[in-house]
Amino acid sequence: MAIGAGKLSDTAKNVAEILDLDLIIVPTLACACAAYSPYSVDYDDEHRFLGVPVHPRNSIALLVDSSLIARAGADKLVGGIGDTIAKWYESAPVFDQASDLTVFDRLAYHSAHLIHDMLLEESEPGLEAVRAGDYDNEHVRTLINTIIGLAGTVGGFGGVRARESGAHSVHDGLTRVAGAAATMHGEKVAYGVLVQLLVEGKESEVQALLPFYATIGLPHSWRQMNLEFTDGNLQTVADFAAGPDSPFHAAVPGVTPAQIIEAMRTLETLA
């Protein structure tokens, strides 16, 4: 049984596979869909991204107590919002380019769109309720169920196409920058969403998201993540995010480090 947050859930899934054991997960944070998803995110001792192993089976039970999770504080939910809103922006361009969508792909696509809409509606009232100490609140329950449960259905039904593309690739590159571990996973992913949109040429969508980011408290600049905005750091992130095996290519085929660097520089001017 794994009782804790995302890193514990991911570790427990790895151990359960190695030992061929059943697993029950009780999440204490809603920072991502780790408790629901059938894969882990692995890091090295310096918290640099290593890979995403997909497990042959998921937990046999997932027990979610939203009032318990809410007591961890609004700042933890902000990270979950950032990771979860990426479900739509990362999967939509991949699905839009596919000509062989299955019925489950379509279900994942619609789940991702519903997630987007629910977060835009429920994030602010949910966070306000948590800050007021109203943990057993309908908005809080909806927000947490969206982050953990609904988000898990996107990758669960959509498979590799729906799990990650540009935003997570930027996150993975950021983990190679000194000091990035202090910023939550979902916050780095949220920043990656904006970078991906700019690489796609969708600046208007970035402009539309920035007020939401400001209201919720998601970062849209390196300064907000307390990272040094240097040529070397930009190159480090871009080289990793545009690597030959990067899922960024699923959203933007042939994406280059230069495109990602240009997007990050542009984003600093918008912020």
Contacts in CASP RR format, 6 or more apart in sequence:
PFRMAT RR
TARGET T0000
AUTHOR 0000-0000-0000
METHOD contacts of the structure
MODEL  1
MAIGAGKLSDTAKNVAEILDLDLIIVPTLACACAAYSPYSVDYDDEHRFL
GVPVHPRNSIALLVDSSLIARAGADKLVGGIGDTIAKWYESAPVFDQASD
LTVFDRLAYHSAHLIHDMLLEESEPGLEAVRAGDYDNEHVRTLINTIIGL
AGTVGGFGGVRARESGAHSVHDGLTRVAGAAATMHGEKVAYGVLVQLLVE
GKESEVQALLPFYATIGLPHSWRQMNLEFTDGNLQTVADFAAGPDSPFHA
AVPGVTPAQIIEAMRTLETLA
1 23 0 8 1.000
1 24 0 8 1.000
1 25 0 8 1.000
1 26 0 8 1.000
2 8 0 8 1.000
2 9 0 8 1.000
2 11 0 8 1.000
2 12 0 8 1.000
2 23 0 8 1.000
2 24 0 8 1.000
2 25 0 8 1.000
2 26 0 8 1.000
2 59 0 8 1.000
3 26 0 8 1.000
3 28 0 8 1.000
4 26 0 8 1.000
4 27 0 8 1.000
4 28 0 8 1.000
4 29 0 8 1.000
5 27 0 8 1.000
5 28 0 8 1.000
5 29 0 8 1.000
5 31 0 8 1.000
5 34 0 8 1.000
6 27 0 8 1.000
6 29 0 8 1.000
6 31 0 8 1.000
6 32 0 8 1.000
6 34 0 8 1.000
6 35 0 8 1.000
7 34 0 8 1.000
9 25 0 8 1.000
9 27 0 8 1.000
9 34 0 8 1.000
9 35 0 8 1.000
9 40 0 8 1.000
10 34 0 8 1.000
10 40 0 8 1.000
10 41 0 8 1.000
10 42 0 8 1.000
11 40 0 8 1.000
12 23 0 8 1.000
12 25 0 8 1.000
13 23 0 8 1.000
13 38 0 8 1.000
13 39 0 8 1.000
13 40 0 8 1.000
13 55 0 8 1.000
13 58 0 8 1.000
13 59 0 8 1.000
14 40 0 8 1.000
14 42 0 8 1.000
14 53 0 8 1.000
14 55 0 8 1.000
15 21 0 8 1.000
16 22 0 8 1.000
16 23 0 8 1.000
16 55 0 8 1.000
16 59 0 8 1.000
17 53 0 8 1.000
17 55 0 8 1.000
17 56 0 8 1.000
22 59 0 8 1.000
22 60 0 8 1.000
23 58 0 8 1.000
23 59 0 8 1.000
23 60 0 8 1.000
24 59 0 8 1.000
24 60 0 8 1.000
24 61 0 8 1.000
24 62 0 8 1.000
24 63 0 8 1.000
25 35 0 8 1.000
25 59 0 8 1.000
25 61 0 8 1.000
25 62 0 8 1.000
25 63 0 8 1.000
26 62 0 8 1.000
26 63 0 8 1.000
26 64 0 8 1.000
26 65 0 8 1.000
27 34 0 8 1.000
27 35 0 8 1.000
27 62 0 8 1.000
27 64 0 8 1.000
27 69 0 8 1.000
27 148 0 8 1.000
28 68 0 8 1.000
28 69 0 8 1.000
28 72 0 8 1.000
29 69 0 8 1.000
29 72 0 8 1.000
29 76 0 8 1.000
30 69 0 8 1.000
30 76 0 8 1.000
30 77 0 8 1.000
30 80 0 8 1.000
30 143 0 8 1.000
30 144 0 8 1.000
30 147 0 8 1.000
30 148 0 8 1.000
31 76 0 8 1.000
31 77 0 8 1.000
31 79 0 8 1.000
31 80 0 8 1.000
31 83 0 8 1.000
31 147 0 8 1.000
31 184 0 8 1.000
31 185 0 8 1.000
31 186 0 8 1.000
32 79 0 8 1.000
32 80 0 8 1.000
32 83 0 8 1.000
32 84 0 8 1.000
32 147 0 8 1.000
32 151 0 8 1.000
32 185 0 8 1.000
32 186 0 8 1.000
33 83 0 8 1.000
33 84 0 8 1.000
33 147 0 8 1.000
33 148 0 8 1.000
33 149 0 8 1.000
33 151 0 8 1.000
33 152 0 8 1.000
34 40 0 8 1.000
34 41 0 8 1.000
35 59 0 8 1.000
35 62 0 8 1.000
35 64 0 8 1.000
35 148 0 8 1.000
36 58 0 8 1.000
36 62 0 8 1.000
36 148 0 8 1.000
36 149 0 8 1.000
36 151 0 8 1.000
36 152 0 8 1.000
36 153 0 8 1.000
37 58 0 8 1.000
37 152 0 8 1.000
37 155 0 8 1.000
37 156 0 8 1.000
38 54 0 8 1.000
38 55 0 8 1.000
38 57 0 8 1.000
38 58 0 8 1.000
38 156 0 8 1.000
39 52 0 8 1.000
39 53 0 8 1.000
39 54 0 8 1.000
39 55 0 8 1.000
39 163 0 8 1.000
40 52 0 8 1.000
40 53 0 8 1.000
40 55 0 8 1.000
41 49 0 8 1.000
41 51 0 8 1.000
41 52 0 8 1.000
41 185 0 8 1.000
42 49 0 8 1.000
42 50 0 8 1.000
42 51 0 8 1.000
42 52 0 8 1.000
42 53 0 8 1.000
43 49 0 8 1.000
43 50 0 8 1.000
43 175 0 8 1.000
44 50 0 8 1.000
46 181 0 8 1.000
47 175 0 8 1.000
47 180 0 8 1.000
47 181 0 8 1.000
48 175 0 8 1.000
48 176 0 8 1.000
49 171 0 8 1.000
49 172 0 8 1.000
49 173 0 8 1.000
49 175 0 8 1.000
49 176 0 8 1.000
52 163 0 8 1.000
52 164 0 8 1.000
62 148 0 8 1.000
64 144 0 8 1.000
64 145 0 8 1.000
64 148 0 8 1.000
64 149 0 8 1.000
66 135 0 8 1.000
66 136 0 8 1.000
66 140 0 8 1.000
66 141 0 8 1.000
66 144 0 8 1.000
66 145 0 8 1.000
67 135 0 8 1.000
67 136 0 8 1.000
67 140 0 8 1.000
69 144 0 8 1.000
70 77 0 8 1.000
70 129 0 8 1.000
70 130 0 8 1.000
70 133 0 8 1.000
70 135 0 8 1.000
70 137 0 8 1.000
70 140 0 8 1.000
70 144 0 8 1.000
71 135 0 8 1.000
73 130 0 8 1.000
73 131 0 8 1.000
74 127 0 8 1.000
74 130 0 8 1.000
74 131 0 8 1.000
76 184 0 8 1.000
77 126 0 8 1.000
77 127 0 8 1.000
77 130 0 8 1.000
77 143 0 8 1.000
77 144 0 8 1.000
77 147 0 8 1.000
78 127 0 8 1.000
78 184 0 8 1.000
78 187 0 8 1.000
78 216 0 8 1.000
78 217 0 8 1.000
78 218 0 8 1.000
79 184 0 8 1.000
79 185 0 8 1.000
79 186 0 8 1.000
79 187 0 8 1.000
79 190 0 8 1.000
79 218 0 8 1.000
80 147 0 8 1.000
80 184 0 8 1.000
80 186 0 8 1.000
81 119 0 8 1.000
81 123 0 8 1.000
81 143 0 8 1.000
81 147 0 8 1.000
81 190 0 8 1.000
81 216 0 8 1.000
81 218 0 8 1.000
82 186 0 8 1.000
82 187 0 8 1.000
82 189 0 8 1.000
82 190 0 8 1.000
82 193 0 8 1.000
82 216 0 8 1.000
82 218 0 8 1.000
83 147 0 8 1.000
83 151 0 8 1.000
83 185 0 8 1.000
83 186 0 8 1.000
83 189 0 8 1.000
83 190 0 8 1.000
84 115 0 8 1.000
84 119 0 8 1.000
84 146 0 8 1.000
84 147 0 8 1.000
84 151 0 8 1.000
85 115 0 8 1.000
85 116 0 8 1.000
85 119 0 8 1.000
85 190 0 8 1.000
85 193 0 8 1.000
86 164 0 8 1.000
86 167 0 8 1.000
86 168 0 8 1.000
86 186 0 8 1.000
86 189 0 8 1.000
86 190 0 8 1.000
86 192 0 8 1.000
86 193 0 8 1.000
87 111 0 8 1.000
87 112 0 8 1.000
87 115 0 8 1.000
87 116 0 8 1.000
87 151 0 8 1.000
87 154 0 8 1.000
87 155 0 8 1.000
87 162 0 8 1.000
88 112 0 8 1.000
88 113 0 8 1.000
88 115 0 8 1.000
88 116 0 8 1.000
89 116 0 8 1.000
89 167 0 8 1.000
89 193 0 8 1.000
89 196 0 8 1.000
89 197 0 8 1.000
90 162 0 8 1.000
90 164 0 8 1.000
90 165 0 8 1.000
90 166 0 8 1.000
90 167 0 8 1.000
90 168 0 8 1.000
90 193 0 8 1.000
90 196 0 8 1.000
90 251 0 8 1.000
91 108 0 8 1.000
91 109 0 8 1.000
91 112 0 8 1.000
91 154 0 8 1.000
91 155 0 8 1.000
91 158 0 8 1.000
91 161 0 8 1.000
91 162 0 8 1.000
91 165 0 8 1.000
92 109 0 8 1.000
92 112 0 8 1.000
92 113 0 8 1.000
93 165 0 8 1.000
93 200 0 8 1.000
93 251 0 8 1.000
93 252 0 8 1.000
94 161 0 8 1.000
94 162 0 8 1.000
94 165 0 8 1.000
94 250 0 8 1.000
94 251 0 8 1.000
95 101 0 8 1.000
95 105 0 8 1.000
95 108 0 8 1.000
95 109 0 8 1.000
95 161 0 8 1.000
95 162 0 8 1.000
97 253 0 8 1.000
98 105 0 8 1.000
98 161 0 8 1.000
101 109 0 8 1.000
104 157 0 8 1.000
104 158 0 8 1.000
105 157 0 8 1.000
105 158 0 8 1.000
105 161 0 8 1.000
105 162 0 8 1.000
107 153 0 8 1.000
107 157 0 8 1.000
107 158 0 8 1.000
108 153 0 8 1.000
108 154 0 8 1.000
108 155 0 8 1.000
108 156 0 8 1.000
108 157 0 8 1.000
108 158 0 8 1.000
108 159 0 8 1.000
108 161 0 8 1.000
108 162 0 8 1.000
109 162 0 8 1.000
111 150 0 8 1.000
111 153 0 8 1.000
111 154 0 8 1.000
111 157 0 8 1.000
112 154 0 8 1.000
112 162 0 8 1.000
114 150 0 8 1.000
115 146 0 8 1.000
115 150 0 8 1.000
115 151 0 8 1.000
115 154 0 8 1.000
118 142 0 8 1.000
118 143 0 8 1.000
118 146 0 8 1.000
118 150 0 8 1.000
119 143 0 8 1.000
119 146 0 8 1.000
120 212 0 8 1.000
122 139 0 8 1.000
122 142 0 8 1.000
122 143 0 8 1.000
122 146 0 8 1.000
123 143 0 8 1.000
123 212 0 8 1.000
123 216 0 8 1.000
124 215 0 8 1.000
124 216 0 8 1.000
125 139 0 8 1.000
126 137 0 8 1.000
126 139 0 8 1.000
126 140 0 8 1.000
126 142 0 8 1.000
126 143 0 8 1.000
127 143 0 8 1.000
127 216 0 8 1.000
128 139 0 8 1.000
129 135 0 8 1.000
129 137 0 8 1.000
129 139 0 8 1.000
129 140 0 8 1.000
130 137 0 8 1.000
130 140 0 8 1.000
134 140 0 8 1.000
154 162 0 8 1.000
154 163 0 8 1.000
155 162 0 8 1.000
155 163 0 8 1.000
156 162 0 8 1.000
161 250 0 8 1.000
163 247 0 8 1.000
164 247 0 8 1.000
165 196 0 8 1.000
165 247 0 8 1.000
165 248 0 8 1.000
165 250 0 8 1.000
165 251 0 8 1.000
166 192 0 8 1.000
166 195 0 8 1.000
166 196 0 8 1.000
166 199 0 8 1.000
166 241 0 8 1.000
166 246 0 8 1.000
166 247 0 8 1.000
166 248 0 8 1.000
166 250 0 8 1.000
166 251 0 8 1.000
166 252 0 8 1.000
166 255 0 8 1.000
167 189 0 8 1.000
167 190 0 8 1.000
167 192 0 8 1.000
167 193 0 8 1.000
167 195 0 8 1.000
167 196 0 8 1.000
168 189 0 8 1.000
168 192 0 8 1.000
168 247 0 8 1.000
169 240 0 8 1.000
169 241 0 8 1.000
169 242 0 8 1.000
169 246 0 8 1.000
169 247 0 8 1.000
169 248 0 8 1.000
170 188 0 8 1.000
170 189 0 8 1.000
170 191 0 8 1.000
170 192 0 8 1.000
170 195 0 8 1.000
170 196 0 8 1.000
170 237 0 8 1.000
170 241 0 8 1.000
170 248 0 8 1.000
170 260 0 8 1.000
171 185 0 8 1.000
171 186 0 8 1.000
171 188 0 8 1.000
171 189 0 8 1.000
171 191 0 8 1.000
171 192 0 8 1.000
172 240 0 8 1.000
172 241 0 8 1.000
172 246 0 8 1.000
173 236 0 8 1.000
173 237 0 8 1.000
173 240 0 8 1.000
173 241 0 8 1.000
174 180 0 8 1.000
174 183 0 8 1.000
174 188 0 8 1.000
174 191 0 8 1.000
174 225 0 8 1.000
174 227 0 8 1.000
174 237 0 8 1.000
175 181 0 8 1.000
175 188 0 8 1.000
176 236 0 8 1.000
176 237 0 8 1.000
176 240 0 8 1.000
177 227 0 8 1.000
177 228 0 8 1.000
177 233 0 8 1.000
177 236 0 8 1.000
177 237 0 8 1.000
178 227 0 8 1.000
178 228 0 8 1.000
179 226 0 8 1.000
179 227 0 8 1.000
180 188 0 8 1.000
180 225 0 8 1.000
180 227 0 8 1.000
182 226 0 8 1.000
183 219 0 8 1.000
183 225 0 8 1.000
183 226 0 8 1.000
183 227 0 8 1.000
187 218 0 8 1.000
187 219 0 8 1.000
187 225 0 8 1.000
188 219 0 8 1.000
188 225 0 8 1.000
190 213 0 8 1.000
190 218 0 8 1.000
190 219 0 8 1.000
190 220 0 8 1.000
191 218 0 8 1.000
191 219 0 8 1.000
191 220 0 8 1.000
191 221 0 8 1.000
191 225 0 8 1.000
191 267 0 8 1.000
193 209 0 8 1.000
194 206 0 8 1.000
194 209 0 8 1.000
194 210 0 8 1.000
194 213 0 8 1.000
194 220 0 8 1.000
194 267 0 8 1.000
195 260 0 8 1.000
195 263 0 8 1.000
195 264 0 8 1.000
195 267 0 8 1.000
196 248 0 8 1.000
196 251 0 8 1.000
196 252 0 8 1.000
196 263 0 8 1.000
197 203 0 8 1.000
197 205 0 8 1.000
197 206 0 8 1.000
197 209 0 8 1.000
198 206 0 8 1.000
198 262 0 8 1.000
198 263 0 8 1.000
198 266 0 8 1.000
198 267 0 8 1.000
199 248 0 8 1.000
199 252 0 8 1.000
199 255 0 8 1.000
199 259 0 8 1.000
199 260 0 8 1.000
199 263 0 8 1.000
200 251 0 8 1.000
200 252 0 8 1.000
203 266 0 8 1.000
203 270 0 8 1.000
206 267 0 8 1.000
206 270 0 8 1.000
207 270 0 8 1.000
210 220 0 8 1.000
210 270 0 8 1.000
210 271 0 8 1.000
212 218 0 8 1.000
213 219 0 8 1.000
213 220 0 8 1.000
214 220 0 8 1.000
219 225 0 8 1.000
220 267 0 8 1.000
220 270 0 8 1.000
220 271 0 8 1.000
221 229 0 8 1.000
221 267 0 8 1.000
221 268 0 8 1.000
221 271 0 8 1.000
222 228 0 8 1.000
222 229 0 8 1.000
222 233 0 8 1.000
222 264 0 8 1.000
222 268 0 8 1.000
223 229 0 8 1.000
223 271 0 8 1.000
224 271 0 8 1.000
227 233 0 8 1.000
229 268 0 8 1.000
234 261 0 8 1.000
234 264 0 8 1.000
234 265 0 8 1.000
235 257 0 8 1.000
235 261 0 8 1.000
237 260 0 8 1.000
237 264 0 8 1.000
238 257 0 8 1.000
238 258 0 8 1.000
238 260 0 8 1.000
238 261 0 8 1.000
238 264 0 8 1.000
239 257 0 8 1.000
240 246 0 8 1.000
241 248 0 8 1.000
241 255 0 8 1.000
241 257 0 8 1.000
241 260 0 8 1.000
242 248 0 8 1.000
242 249 0 8 1.000
242 254 0 8 1.000
242 255 0 8 1.000
242 256 0 8 1.000
242 257 0 8 1.000
242 259 0 8 1.000
242 260 0 8 1.000
243 257 0 8 1.000
246 255 0 8 1.000
248 255 0 8 1.000
248 260 0 8 1.000
249 255 0 8 1.000
252 259 0 8 1.000
END
